Amino acid sequence: MPAAVKLTLVVACALVDVDGRVLIAQRPEGKQLAGLWEFPGGKVEPGERPEETLIRELHEELGIAVKADCLAPLTFASHAYESFHLLMPLYICRRWEGIVAAREHQALKWVRAKALRDYPMPPADEPLIPVLVDLLG
């Protein structure tokens, strides 16, 4: 029987601005996959709903306030890394309060969905791109 695989649940958000651009954030130095671009979000803590995780993470990482009813599930990624398996629901959000600012990332960029492939991303994030391209053009 194969060894049990650790399943890690991480939730991500595609923030979409009024011009239809998506926010991506660059992973900070010193973290795993540093320098790669990702959708903001984070690990779901025990006892937390994915929407609660995003509300917390978007406030911590970007300084914005998001309401649960403004988060719509869009798609998900399932990716086997060497030491764990990542399951990552992607939500889309078009409404928030506050000004987006980098608190934990090296940099933030608003990017057209078709240009997302121009930015190196973790393997788990890449399959999410076509869904955003289909949705946002």
N, CA, C and O atoms as CSV, one atom per row, in Angstrom:
chain,resi,resn,atom,element,x,y,z
A,1,MET,N,N,0.848,-1.188,0.000
A,1,MET,CA,C,0.000,0.000,0.000
A,1,MET,C,C,0.894,1.252,0.000
A,1,MET,O,O,1.833,1.335,0.791
A,2,PRO,N,N,0.609,2.225,-0.880
A,2,PRO,CA,C,1.460,3.421,-0.922
A,2,PRO,C,C,1.343,4.241,0.358
A,2,PRO,O,O,0.344,4.182,1.076
A,3,ALA,N,N,2.397,5.005,0.614
A,3,ALA,CA,C,2.401,5.858,1.809
A,3,ALA,C,C,1.305,6.913,1.699
A,3,ALA,O,O,0.981,7.381,0.608
A,4,ALA,N,N,0.749,7.272,2.832
A,4,ALA,CA,C,-0.300,8.298,2.865
A,4,ALA,C,C,0.284,9.637,2.422
A,4,ALA,O,O,1.404,9.993,2.790
A,5,VAL,N,N,-0.481,10.361,1.640
A,5,VAL,CA,C,-0.052,11.661,1.142
A,5,VAL,C,C,-0.692,12.748,1.986
A,5,VAL,O,O,-1.888,12.703,2.273
A,6,LYS,N,N,0.101,13.711,2.375
A,6,LYS,CA,C,-0.434,14.843,3.137
A,6,LYS,C,C,-1.197,15.755,2.175
A,6,LYS,O,O,-0.633,16.235,1.192
A,7,LEU,N,N,-2.469,15.991,2.457
A,7,LEU,CA,C,-3.292,16.867,1.644
A,7,LEU,C,C,-3.295,18.257,2.269
A,7,LEU,O,O,-3.644,18.417,3.439
A,8,THR,N,N,-2.909,19.252,1.495
A,8,THR,CA,C,-2.878,20.630,1.967
A,8,THR,C,C,-3.937,21.424,1.217
A,8,THR,O,O,-3.953,21.451,-0.014
A,9,LEU,N,N,-4.818,22.071,1.971
A,9,LEU,CA,C,-5.870,22.886,1.380
A,9,LEU,C,C,-5.459,24.358,1.458
A,9,LEU,O,O,-5.302,24.926,2.539
A,10,VAL,N,N,-5.290,24.951,0.276
A,10,VAL,CA,C,-4.935,26.361,0.155
A,10,VAL,C,C,-6.002,27.000,-0.703
A,10,VAL,O,O,-6.430,26.412,-1.697
A,11,VAL,N,N,-6.441,28.192,-0.338
A,11,VAL,CA,C,-7.472,28.877,-1.109
A,11,VAL,C,C,-6.864,30.127,-1.737
A,11,VAL,O,O,-6.048,30.812,-1.120
A,12,ALA,N,N,-7.274,30.417,-2.982
A,12,ALA,CA,C,-6.729,31.563,-3.705
A,12,ALA,C,C,-7.870,32.407,-4.258
A,12,ALA,O,O,-9.007,31.952,-4.381
A,13,CYS,N,N,-7.530,33.653,-4.588
A,13,CYS,CA,C,-8.543,34.573,-5.084
A,13,CYS,C,C,-8.033,35.320,-6.312
A,13,CYS,O,O,-6.918,35.841,-6.328
A,14,ALA,N,N,-8.882,35.358,-7.340
A,14,ALA,CA,C,-8.620,36.196,-8.504
A,14,ALA,C,C,-9.384,37.498,-8.277
A,14,ALA,O,O,-10.586,37.582,-8.530
A,15,LEU,N,N,-8.663,38.511,-7.796
A,15,LEU,CA,C,-9.267,39.839,-7.650
A,15,LEU,C,C,-9.299,40.467,-9.035
A,15,LEU,O,O,-8.276,40.520,-9.717
A,16,VAL,N,N,-10.468,40.944,-9.455
A,16,VAL,CA,C,-10.619,41.521,-10.787
A,16,VAL,C,C,-11.033,42.979,-10.637
A,16,VAL,O,O,-12.031,43.287,-9.987
A,17,ASP,N,N,-10.243,43.885,-11.254
A,17,ASP,CA,C,-10.554,45.314,-11.137
A,17,ASP,C,C,-11.585,45.741,-12.184
A,17,ASP,O,O,-12.027,44.926,-12.994
A,18,VAL,N,N,-11.965,47.020,-12.165
A,18,VAL,CA,C,-13.002,47.517,-13.069
A,18,VAL,C,C,-12.591,47.427,-14.540
A,18,VAL,O,O,-13.449,47.449,-15.422
A,19,ASP,N,N,-11.280,47.325,-14.814
A,19,ASP,CA,C,-10.793,47.191,-16.184
A,19,ASP,C,C,-10.657,45.729,-16.618
A,19,ASP,O,O,-10.180,45.445,-17.717
A,20,GLY,N,N,-11.082,44.800,-15.744
A,20,GLY,CA,C,-11.014,43.383,-16.084
A,20,GLY,C,C,-9.649,42.755,-15.922
A,20,GLY,O,O,-9.392,41.673,-16.450
A,21,ARG,N,N,-8.761,43.432,-15.187
A,21,ARG,CA,C,-7.422,42.881,-14.934
A,21,ARG,C,C,-7.430,42.080,-13.630
A,21,ARG,O,O,-8.224,42.345,-12.728
A,22,VAL,N,N,-6.536,41.102,-13.550
A,22,VAL,CA,C,-6.425,40.216,-12.395
A,22,VAL,C,C,-5.173,40.584,-11.604
A,22,VAL,O,O,-4.130,40.894,-12.179
A,23,LEU,N,N,-5.291,40.546,-10.272
A,23,LEU,CA,C,-4.138,40.846,-9.421
A,23,LEU,C,C,-3.311,39.587,-9.207
A,23,LEU,O,O,-3.841,38.535,-8.847
A,24,ILE,N,N,-1.992,39.708,-9.435
A,24,ILE,CA,C,-1.061,38.645,-9.062
A,24,ILE,C,C,-0.019,39.237,-8.122
A,24,ILE,O,O,0.288,40.428,-8.167
A,25,ALA,N,N,0.508,38.374,-7.276
A,25,ALA,CA,C,1.453,38.805,-6.248
A,25,ALA,C,C,2.711,37.955,-6.333
A,25,ALA,O,O,2.644,36.747,-6.559
A,26,GLN,N,N,3.858,38.601,-6.149
A,26,GLN,CA,C,5.141,37.893,-6.214
A,26,GLN,C,C,5.520,37.363,-4.846
A,26,GLN,O,O,5.547,38.106,-3.864
A,27,ARG,N,N,5.815,36.056,-4.788
A,27,ARG,CA,C,6.188,35.418,-3.514
A,27,ARG,C,C,7.481,36.035,-2.975
A,27,ARG,O,O,8.434,36.254,-3.724
A,28,PRO,N,N,7.502,36.315,-1.660
A,28,PRO,CA,C,8.675,36.981,-1.076
A,28,PRO,C,C,9.901,36.079,-0.964
A,28,PRO,O,O,9.795,34.853,-0.931
A,29,GLU,N,N,11.067,36.723,-0.906
A,29,GLU,CA,C,12.320,36.001,-0.680
A,29,GLU,C,C,12.220,35.244,0.643
A,29,GLU,O,O,11.583,35.700,1.592
A,30,GLY,N,N,12.860,34.084,0.681
A,30,GLY,CA,C,12.885,33.304,1.910
A,30,GLY,C,C,11.728,32.320,2.023
A,30,GLY,O,O,11.749,31.444,2.887
A,31,LYS,N,N,10.715,32.449,1.162
A,31,LYS,CA,C,9.604,31.500,1.161
A,31,LYS,C,C,9.812,30.497,0.045
A,31,LYS,O,O,10.527,30.762,-0.921
A,32,GLN,N,N,9.168,29.324,0.189
A,32,GLN,CA,C,9.204,28.331,-0.871
A,32,GLN,C,C,8.647,28.960,-2.154
A,32,GLN,O,O,7.673,29.712,-2.109
A,33,LEU,N,N,9.265,28.651,-3.286
A,33,LEU,CA,C,8.859,29.191,-4.594
A,33,LEU,C,C,8.981,30.722,-4.657
A,33,LEU,O,O,8.203,31.384,-5.345
A,34,ALA,N,N,9.954,31.271,-3.941
A,34,ALA,CA,C,10.187,32.725,-3.915
A,34,ALA,C,C,10.390,33.268,-5.320
A,34,ALA,O,O,11.032,32.638,-6.160
A,35,GLY,N,N,9.832,34.448,-5.559
A,35,GLY,CA,C,9.983,35.116,-6.840
A,35,GLY,C,C,8.917,34.758,-7.863
A,35,GLY,O,O,8.729,35.489,-8.835
A,36,LEU,N,N,8.212,33.639,-7.660
A,36,LEU,CA,C,7.148,33.269,-8.583
A,36,LEU,C,C,5.904,34.110,-8.299
A,36,LEU,O,O,5.731,34.630,-7.197
A,37,TRP,N,N,5.052,34.234,-9.299
A,37,TRP,CA,C,3.815,35.008,-9.182
A,37,TRP,C,C,2.655,34.083,-8.856
A,37,TRP,O,O,2.592,32.964,-9.364
A,38,GLU,N,N,1.743,34.538,-8.018
A,38,GLU,CA,C,0.620,33.709,-7.594
A,38,GLU,C,C,-0.624,34.567,-7.397
A,38,GLU,O,O,-0.562,35.797,-7.380
A,39,PHE,N,N,-1.747,33.885,-7.249
A,39,PHE,CA,C,-2.974,34.563,-6.859
A,39,PHE,C,C,-2.956,34.671,-5.340
A,39,PHE,O,O,-2.577,33.711,-4.670
A,40,PRO,N,N,-3.355,35.817,-4.773
A,40,PRO,CA,C,-3.322,35.949,-3.315
A,40,PRO,C,C,-4.231,34.931,-2.630
A,40,PRO,O,O,-5.226,34.477,-3.194
A,41,GLY,N,N,-3.865,34.592,-1.416
A,41,GLY,CA,C,-4.635,33.620,-0.639
A,41,GLY,C,C,-3.743,32.981,0.396
A,41,GLY,O,O,-2.720,33.548,0.779
A,42,GLY,N,N,-4.127,31.801,0.851
A,42,GLY,CA,C,-3.304,31.143,1.853
A,42,GLY,C,C,-3.909,29.843,2.327
A,42,GLY,O,O,-4.957,29.404,1.854
A,43,LYS,N,N,-3.213,29.240,3.279
A,43,LYS,CA,C,-3.589,27.934,3.815
A,43,LYS,C,C,-4.835,28.059,4.689
A,43,LYS,O,O,-4.950,28.970,5.509
A,44,VAL,N,N,-5.762,27.125,4.494
A,44,VAL,CA,C,-6.975,27.077,5.311
A,44,VAL,C,C,-6.598,26.485,6.666
A,44,VAL,O,O,-6.088,25.367,6.747
A,45,GLU,N,N,-6.855,27.247,7.726
A,45,GLU,CA,C,-6.540,26.796,9.088
A,45,GLU,C,C,-7.630,25.849,9.589
A,45,GLU,O,O,-8.763,25.910,9.112
A,46,PRO,N,N,-7.301,24.967,10.553
A,46,PRO,CA,C,-8.316,24.049,11.093
A,46,PRO,C,C,-9.539,24.822,11.614
A,46,PRO,O,O,-9.401,25.823,12.317
A,47,GLY,N,N,-10.716,24.345,11.260
A,47,GLY,CA,C,-11.952,24.970,11.722
A,47,GLY,C,C,-12.372,26.194,10.918
A,47,GLY,O,O,-13.376,26.830,11.240
A,48,GLU,N,N,-11.616,26.532,9.875
A,48,GLU,CA,C,-11.895,27.720,9.071
A,48,GLU,C,C,-12.562,27.311,7.755
A,48,GLU,O,O,-12.187,26.306,7.151
A,49,ARG,N,N,-13.542,28.087,7.319
A,49,ARG,CA,C,-14.126,27.895,5.992
A,49,ARG,C,C,-13.226,28.594,4.970
A,49,ARG,O,O,-12.560,29.572,5.309
A,50,PRO,N,N,-13.195,28.108,3.722
A,50,PRO,CA,C,-12.338,28.754,2.716
A,50,PRO,C,C,-12.601,30.253,2.574
A,50,PRO,O,O,-11.666,31.036,2.408
A,51,GLU,N,N,-13.871,30.651,2.641
A,51,GLU,CA,C,-14.196,32.077,2.520
A,51,GLU,C,C,-13.601,32.879,3.679
A,51,GLU,O,O,-13.125,33.998,3.488
A,52,GLU,N,N,-13.632,32.303,4.874
A,52,GLU,CA,C,-13.036,32.974,6.041
A,52,GLU,C,C,-11.532,33.126,5.865
A,52,GLU,O,O,-10.954,34.150,6.226
A,53,THR,N,N,-10.906,32.093,5.306
A,53,THR,CA,C,-9.464,32.153,5.041
A,53,THR,C,C,-9.153,33.307,4.097
A,53,THR,O,O,-8.234,34.088,4.343
A,54,LEU,N,N,-9.923,33.412,3.013
A,54,LEU,CA,C,-9.658,34.490,2.048
A,54,LEU,C,C,-9.877,35.861,2.660
A,54,LEU,O,O,-9.080,36.770,2.429
A,55,ILE,N,N,-10.934,36.027,3.431
A,55,ILE,CA,C,-11.188,37.319,4.081
A,55,ILE,C,C,-9.995,37.690,4.961
A,55,ILE,O,O,-9.528,38.829,4.934
A,56,ARG,N,N,-9.503,36.724,5.742
A,56,ARG,CA,C,-8.348,36.956,6.625
A,56,ARG,C,C,-7.086,37.231,5.817
A,56,ARG,O,O,-6.385,38.210,6.072
A,57,GLU,N,N,-6.796,36.375,4.850
A,57,GLU,CA,C,-5.559,36.500,4.075
A,57,GLU,C,C,-5.527,37.772,3.228
A,57,GLU,O,O,-4.490,38.428,3.141
A,58,LEU,N,N,-6.648,38.123,2.606
A,58,LEU,CA,C,-6.667,39.330,1.775
A,58,LEU,C,C,-6.473,40.580,2.630
A,58,LEU,O,O,-5.884,41.563,2.179
A,59,HIS,N,N,-6.969,40.538,3.864
A,59,HIS,CA,C,-6.735,41.667,4.773
A,59,HIS,C,C,-5.261,41.710,5.187
A,59,HIS,O,O,-4.636,42.770,5.157
A,60,GLU,N,N,-4.704,40.542,5.576
A,60,GLU,CA,C,-3.302,40.487,6.022
A,60,GLU,C,C,-2.335,40.834,4.891
A,60,GLU,O,O,-1.397,41.606,5.092
A,61,GLU,N,N,-2.560,40.264,3.694
A,61,GLU,CA,C,-1.609,40.407,2.588
A,61,GLU,C,C,-1.760,41.714,1.823
A,61,GLU,O,O,-0.776,42.289,1.357
A,62,LEU,N,N,-3.013,42.181,1.695
A,62,LEU,CA,C,-3.281,43.304,0.789
A,62,LEU,C,C,-3.935,44.505,1.456
A,62,LEU,O,O,-4.046,45.565,0.839
A,63,GLY,N,N,-4.369,44.359,2.701
A,63,GLY,CA,C,-4.980,45.475,3.421
A,63,GLY,C,C,-6.382,45.825,2.949
A,63,GLY,O,O,-6.829,46.958,3.126
A,64,ILE,N,N,-7.087,44.857,2.344
A,64,ILE,CA,C,-8.449,45.136,1.879
A,64,ILE,C,C,-9.467,44.324,2.667
A,64,ILE,O,O,-9.141,43.286,3.243
A,65,ALA,N,N,-10.699,44.810,2.685
A,65,ALA,CA,C,-11.800,44.116,3.353
A,65,ALA,C,C,-12.719,43.521,2.289
A,65,ALA,O,O,-13.194,44.217,1.391
A,66,VAL,N,N,-12.956,42.221,2.416
A,66,VAL,CA,C,-13.802,41.502,1.471
A,66,VAL,C,C,-14.927,40.836,2.254
A,66,VAL,O,O,-14.701,40.279,3.329
A,67,LYS,N,N,-16.125,40.896,1.714
A,67,LYS,CA,C,-17.271,40.215,2.330
A,67,LYS,C,C,-17.439,38.845,1.680
A,67,LYS,O,O,-17.170,38.675,0.491
A,68,ALA,N,N,-17.889,37.868,2.475
A,68,ALA,CA,C,-18.038,36.494,1.982
A,68,ALA,C,C,-18.944,36.424,0.755
A,68,ALA,O,O,-18.684,35.638,-0.156
A,69,ASP,N,N,-20.008,37.236,0.718
A,69,ASP,CA,C,-20.929,37.153,-0.420
A,69,ASP,C,C,-20.359,37.776,-1.698
A,69,ASP,O,O,-20.996,37.713,-2.749
A,70,CYS,N,N,-19.164,38.377,-1.618
A,70,CYS,CA,C,-18.490,38.905,-2.818
A,70,CYS,C,C,-17.473,37.906,-3.371
A,70,CYS,O,O,-16.811,38.182,-4.372
A,71,LEU,N,N,-17.349,36.748,-2.721
A,71,LEU,CA,C,-16.423,35.706,-3.154
A,71,LEU,C,C,-17.213,34.599,-3.853
A,71,LEU,O,O,-18.062,33.956,-3.236
A,72,ALA,N,N,-16.936,34.378,-5.132
A,72,ALA,CA,C,-17.642,33.348,-5.890
A,72,ALA,C,C,-16.670,32.248,-6.295
A,72,ALA,O,O,-15.653,32.535,-6.927
A,73,PRO,N,N,-16.959,30.983,-5.944
A,73,PRO,CA,C,-16.093,29.886,-6.370
A,73,PRO,C,C,-16.044,29.814,-7.891
A,73,PRO,O,O,-17.079,29.892,-8.552
A,74,LEU,N,N,-14.836,29.665,-8.452
A,74,LEU,CA,C,-14.682,29.670,-9.903
A,74,LEU,C,C,-14.194,28.321,-10.432
A,74,LEU,O,O,-14.807,27.748,-11.333
A,75,THR,N,N,-13.102,27.817,-9.878
A,75,THR,CA,C,-12.517,26.552,-10.309
A,75,THR,C,C,-11.569,26.086,-9.202
A,75,THR,O,O,-11.521,26.693,-8.132
A,76,PHE,N,N,-10.824,25.021,-9.452
A,76,PHE,CA,C,-9.837,24.591,-8.458
A,76,PHE,C,C,-8.673,23.910,-9.160
A,76,PHE,O,O,-8.772,23.478,-10.308
A,77,ALA,N,N,-7.561,23.829,-8.425
A,77,ALA,CA,C,-6.386,23.113,-8.907
A,77,ALA,C,C,-6.103,21.962,-7.950
A,77,ALA,O,O,-6.309,22.073,-6.741
A,78,SER,N,N,-5.628,20.854,-8.514
A,78,SER,CA,C,-5.204,19.699,-7.729
A,78,SER,C,C,-3.828,19.327,-8.252
A,78,SER,O,O,-3.686,18.908,-9.401
A,79,HIS,N,N,-2.803,19.483,-7.399
A,79,HIS,CA,C,-1.425,19.309,-7.871
A,79,HIS,C,C,-0.592,18.518,-6.865
A,79,HIS,O,O,-0.598,18.801,-5.667
A,80,ALA,N,N,0.125,17.518,-7.385
A,80,ALA,CA,C,1.009,16.703,-6.544
A,80,ALA,C,C,2.401,17.313,-6.512
A,80,ALA,O,O,3.118,17.293,-7.512
A,81,TYR,N,N,2.782,17.859,-5.355
A,81,TYR,CA,C,4.161,18.272,-5.128
A,81,TYR,C,C,4.895,17.069,-4.548
A,81,TYR,O,O,4.274,16.049,-4.250
A,82,GLU,N,N,6.209,17.181,-4.387
A,82,GLU,CA,C,6.993,16.035,-3.939
A,82,GLU,C,C,6.587,15.549,-2.543
A,82,GLU,O,O,6.498,14.344,-2.309
A,83,SER,N,N,6.340,16.483,-1.615
A,83,SER,CA,C,6.090,16.078,-0.235
A,83,SER,C,C,4.635,16.222,0.208
A,83,SER,O,O,4.305,15.865,1.339
A,84,PHE,N,N,3.761,16.735,-0.653
A,84,PHE,CA,C,2.350,16.883,-0.293
A,84,PHE,C,C,1.507,17.053,-1.551
A,84,PHE,O,O,2.035,17.285,-2.638
A,85,HIS,N,N,0.189,16.933,-1.391
A,85,HIS,CA,C,-0.741,17.171,-2.499
A,85,HIS,C,C,-1.531,18.435,-2.181
A,85,HIS,O,O,-2.105,18.571,-1.100
A,86,LEU,N,N,-1.548,19.353,-3.136
A,86,LEU,CA,C,-2.220,20.639,-2.930
A,86,LEU,C,C,-3.595,20.625,-3.599
A,86,LEU,O,O,-3.725,20.289,-4.776
A,87,LEU,N,N,-4.597,20.990,-2.841
A,87,LEU,CA,C,-5.934,21.218,-3.370
A,87,LEU,C,C,-6.212,22.704,-3.179
A,87,LEU,O,O,-6.181,23.202,-2.054
A,88,MET,N,N,-6.488,23.421,-4.285
A,88,MET,CA,C,-6.610,24.870,-4.199
A,88,MET,C,C,-7.845,25.379,-4.940
A,88,MET,O,O,-7.823,25.522,-6.163
A,89,PRO,N,N,-8.929,25.655,-4.195
A,89,PRO,CA,C,-10.065,26.331,-4.814
A,89,PRO,C,C,-9.678,27.769,-5.175
A,89,PRO,O,O,-8.975,28.442,-4.421
A,90,LEU,N,N,-10.149,28.227,-6.341
A,90,LEU,CA,C,-9.942,29.606,-6.760
A,90,LEU,C,C,-11.289,30.316,-6.773
A,90,LEU,O,O,-12.230,29.892,-7.444
A,91,TYR,N,N,-11.355,31.383,-6.031
A,91,TYR,CA,C,-12.546,32.231,-5.989
A,91,TYR,C,C,-12.281,33.466,-6.845
A,91,TYR,O,O,-11.132,33.846,-7.071
A,92,ILE,N,N,-13.356,34.083,-7.315
A,92,ILE,CA,C,-13.231,35.349,-8.022
A,92,ILE,C,C,-13.919,36.418,-7.191
A,92,ILE,O,O,-14.959,36.168,-6.582
A,93,CYS,N,N,-13.338,37.606,-7.168
A,93,CYS,CA,C,-13.885,38.710,-6.383
A,93,CYS,C,C,-13.732,39.998,-7.175
A,93,CYS,O,O,-12.641,40.323,-7.644
A,94,ARG,N,N,-14.828,40.725,-7.322
A,94,ARG,CA,C,-14.804,41.989,-8.052
A,94,ARG,C,C,-15.104,43.193,-7.156
A,94,ARG,O,O,-15.026,44.337,-7.604
A,95,ARG,N,N,-15.451,42.930,-5.879
A,95,ARG,CA,C,-15.794,44.028,-4.962
A,95,ARG,C,C,-15.075,43.873,-3.633
A,95,ARG,O,O,-15.116,42.809,-3.015
A,96,TRP,N,N,-14.418,44.937,-3.197
A,96,TRP,CA,C,-13.736,44.974,-1.900
A,96,TRP,C,C,-13.656,46.416,-1.446
A,96,TRP,O,O,-13.919,47.346,-2.209
A,97,GLU,N,N,-13.287,46.580,-0.189
A,97,GLU,CA,C,-13.119,47.917,0.369
A,97,GLU,C,C,-11.653,48.130,0.690
A,97,GLU,O,O,-10.971,47.226,1.172
A,98,GLY,N,N,-11.172,49.339,0.417
A,98,GLY,CA,C,-9.775,49.666,0.697
A,98,GLY,C,C,-8.945,49.676,-0.574
A,98,GLY,O,O,-9.422,49.341,-1.658
A,99,ILE,N,N,-7.689,50.069,-0.411
A,99,ILE,CA,C,-6.734,50.155,-1.517
A,99,ILE,C,C,-5.777,48.969,-1.418
A,99,ILE,O,O,-5.177,48.736,-0.369
A,100,VAL,N,N,-5.637,48.226,-2.506
A,100,VAL,CA,C,-4.736,47.072,-2.541
A,100,VAL,C,C,-3.297,47.549,-2.385
A,100,VAL,O,O,-2.841,48.420,-3.125
A,101,ALA,N,N,-2.585,46.974,-1.418
A,101,ALA,CA,C,-1.181,47.325,-1.167
A,101,ALA,C,C,-0.415,46.062,-0.771
A,101,ALA,O,O,-0.955,45.194,-0.085
A,102,ALA,N,N,0.838,45.962,-1.202
A,102,ALA,CA,C,1.669,44.793,-0.886
A,102,ALA,C,C,2.141,44.881,0.562
A,102,ALA,O,O,2.930,45.758,0.914
A,103,ARG,N,N,1.654,43.968,1.397
A,103,ARG,CA,C,2.097,43.916,2.791
A,103,ARG,C,C,3.062,42.762,3.026
A,103,ARG,O,O,3.959,42.862,3.863
A,104,GLU,N,N,2.883,41.660,2.287
A,104,GLU,CA,C,3.716,40.471,2.501
A,104,GLU,C,C,4.438,40.017,1.244
A,104,GLU,O,O,5.321,39.164,1.328
A,105,HIS,N,N,4.095,40.556,0.090
A,105,HIS,CA,C,4.706,40.134,-1.170
A,105,HIS,C,C,5.775,41.134,-1.610
A,105,HIS,O,O,5.811,42.271,-1.140
A,106,GLN,N,N,6.643,40.691,-2.517
A,106,GLN,CA,C,7.661,41.575,-3.073
A,106,GLN,C,C,7.019,42.626,-3.963
A,106,GLN,O,O,7.406,43.795,-3.946
A,107,ALA,N,N,6.026,42.193,-4.747
A,107,ALA,CA,C,5.402,43.100,-5.705
A,107,ALA,C,C,4.000,42.612,-6.042
A,107,ALA,O,O,3.672,41.437,-5.874
A,108,LEU,N,N,3.183,43.543,-6.522
A,108,LEU,CA,C,1.838,43.231,-7.003
A,108,LEU,C,C,1.716,43.773,-8.421
A,108,LEU,O,O,2.320,44.792,-8.756
A,109,LYS,N,N,0.930,43.085,-9.258
A,109,LYS,CA,C,0.685,43.572,-10.619
A,109,LYS,C,C,-0.750,43.265,-11.008
A,109,LYS,O,O,-1.276,42.196,-10.702
A,110,TRP,N,N,-1.377,44.222,-11.691
A,110,TRP,CA,C,-2.680,44.008,-12.304
A,110,TRP,C,C,-2.411,43.607,-13.748
A,110,TRP,O,O,-1.774,44.357,-14.488
A,111,VAL,N,N,-2.887,42.437,-14.158
A,111,VAL,CA,C,-2.522,41.850,-15.435
A,111,VAL,C,C,-3.780,41.381,-16.182
A,111,VAL,O,O,-4.716,40.858,-15.576
A,112,ARG,N,N,-3.785,41.574,-17.483
A,112,ARG,CA,C,-4.856,41.006,-18.316
A,112,ARG,C,C,-4.742,39.481,-18.265
A,112,ARG,O,O,-3.637,38.939,-18.234
A,113,ALA,N,N,-5.880,38.798,-18.256
A,113,ALA,CA,C,-5.876,37.331,-18.151
A,113,ALA,C,C,-4.987,36.698,-19.229
A,113,ALA,O,O,-4.257,35.747,-18.949
A,114,LYS,N,N,-5.047,37.219,-20.452
A,114,LYS,CA,C,-4.252,36.650,-21.551
A,114,LYS,C,C,-2.752,36.810,-21.316
A,114,LYS,O,O,-1.959,36.080,-21.910
A,115,ALA,N,N,-2.351,37.742,-20.469
A,115,ALA,CA,C,-0.924,37.984,-20.200
A,115,ALA,C,C,-0.417,37.215,-18.977
A,115,ALA,O,O,0.769,37.303,-18.659
A,116,LEU,N,N,-1.275,36.467,-18.286
A,116,LEU,CA,C,-0.852,35.761,-17.076
A,116,LEU,C,C,0.286,34.768,-17.347
A,116,LEU,O,O,1.136,34.548,-16.485
A,117,ARG,N,N,0.298,34.177,-18.531
A,117,ARG,CA,C,1.350,33.201,-18.853
A,117,ARG,C,C,2.725,33.847,-18.988
A,117,ARG,O,O,3.734,33.143,-19.023
A,118,ASP,N,N,2.781,35.174,-19.064
A,118,ASP,CA,C,4.058,35.881,-19.160
A,118,ASP,C,C,4.789,35.940,-17.814
A,118,ASP,O,O,5.942,36.368,-17.749
A,119,TYR,N,N,4.121,35.512,-16.752
A,119,TYR,CA,C,4.689,35.573,-15.404
A,119,TYR,C,C,4.895,34.155,-14.883
A,119,TYR,O,O,3.954,33.362,-14.874
A,120,PRO,N,N,6.119,33.821,-14.447
A,120,PRO,CA,C,6.348,32.473,-13.920
A,120,PRO,C,C,5.541,32.246,-12.646
A,120,PRO,O,O,5.613,33.031,-11.700
A,121,MET,N,N,4.765,31.149,-12.637
A,121,MET,CA,C,3.883,30.829,-11.510
A,121,MET,C,C,4.194,29.440,-10.972
A,121,MET,O,O,4.783,28.623,-11.680
A,122,PRO,N,N,3.804,29.159,-9.721
A,122,PRO,CA,C,3.937,27.791,-9.215
A,122,PRO,C,C,3.124,26.834,-10.094
A,122,PRO,O,O,2.119,27.239,-10.677
A,123,PRO,N,N,3.545,25.578,-10.194
A,123,PRO,CA,C,2.840,24.621,-11.059
A,123,PRO,C,C,1.343,24.504,-10.753
A,123,PRO,O,O,0.552,24.284,-11.669
A,124,ALA,N,N,0.946,24.645,-9.507
A,124,ALA,CA,C,-0.469,24.513,-9.150
A,124,ALA,C,C,-1.315,25.668,-9.681
A,124,ALA,O,O,-2.509,25.496,-9.928
A,125,ASP,N,N,-0.707,26.848,-9.860
A,125,ASP,CA,C,-1.465,28.015,-10.321
A,125,ASP,C,C,-1.708,28.003,-11.832
A,125,ASP,O,O,-2.704,28.547,-12.310
A,126,GLU,N,N,-0.800,27.386,-12.576
A,126,GLU,CA,C,-0.866,27.443,-14.039
A,126,GLU,C,C,-2.180,26.928,-14.638
A,126,GLU,O,O,-2.693,27.556,-15.564
A,127,PRO,N,N,-2.754,25.803,-14.149
A,127,PRO,CA,C,-3.999,25.310,-14.745
A,127,PRO,C,C,-5.202,26.242,-14.515
A,127,PRO,O,O,-6.245,26.068,-15.145
A,128,LEU,N,N,-5.062,27.207,-13.635
A,128,LEU,CA,C,-6.152,28.135,-13.359
A,128,LEU,C,C,-6.258,29.214,-14.450
A,128,LEU,O,O,-7.314,29.823,-14.623
A,129,ILE,N,N,-5.168,29.443,-15.178
A,129,ILE,CA,C,-5.110,30.522,-16.160
A,129,ILE,C,C,-6.148,30.390,-17.275
A,129,ILE,O,O,-6.837,31.369,-17.564
A,130,PRO,N,N,-6.294,29.211,-17.921
A,130,PRO,CA,C,-7.269,29.123,-19.010
A,130,PRO,C,C,-8.693,29.471,-18.586
A,130,PRO,O,O,-9.449,30.043,-19.372
A,131,VAL,N,N,-9.059,29.140,-17.381
A,131,VAL,CA,C,-10.402,29.453,-16.877
A,131,VAL,C,C,-10.583,30.969,-16.807
A,131,VAL,O,O,-11.635,31.494,-17.174
A,132,LEU,N,N,-9.558,31.660,-16.337
A,132,LEU,CA,C,-9.628,33.121,-16.254
A,132,LEU,C,C,-9.626,33.759,-17.646
A,132,LEU,O,O,-10.311,34.756,-17.876
A,133,VAL,N,N,-8.860,33.185,-18.564
A,133,VAL,CA,C,-8.848,33.695,-19.940
A,133,VAL,C,C,-10.233,33.530,-20.562
A,133,VAL,O,O,-10.730,34.446,-21.218
A,134,ASP,N,N,-10.857,32.371,-20.362
A,134,ASP,CA,C,-12.210,32.138,-20.899
A,134,ASP,C,C,-13.206,33.126,-20.316
A,134,ASP,O,O,-14.074,33.633,-21.027
A,135,LEU,N,N,-13.082,33.400,-19.018
A,135,LEU,CA,C,-14.027,34.278,-18.330
A,135,LEU,C,C,-13.820,35.749,-18.691
A,135,LEU,O,O,-14.781,36.479,-18.934
A,136,LEU,N,N,-12.549,36.175,-18.723
A,136,LEU,CA,C,-12.241,37.612,-18.852
A,136,LEU,C,C,-11.769,38.011,-20.249
A,136,LEU,O,O,-11.680,39.200,-20.556
A,137,GLY,N,N,-11.471,37.044,-21.082
A,137,GLY,CA,C,-11.044,37.311,-22.455
A,137,GLY,C,C,-9.658,37.837,-22.610
A,137,GLY,O,O,-9.216,38.089,-23.731
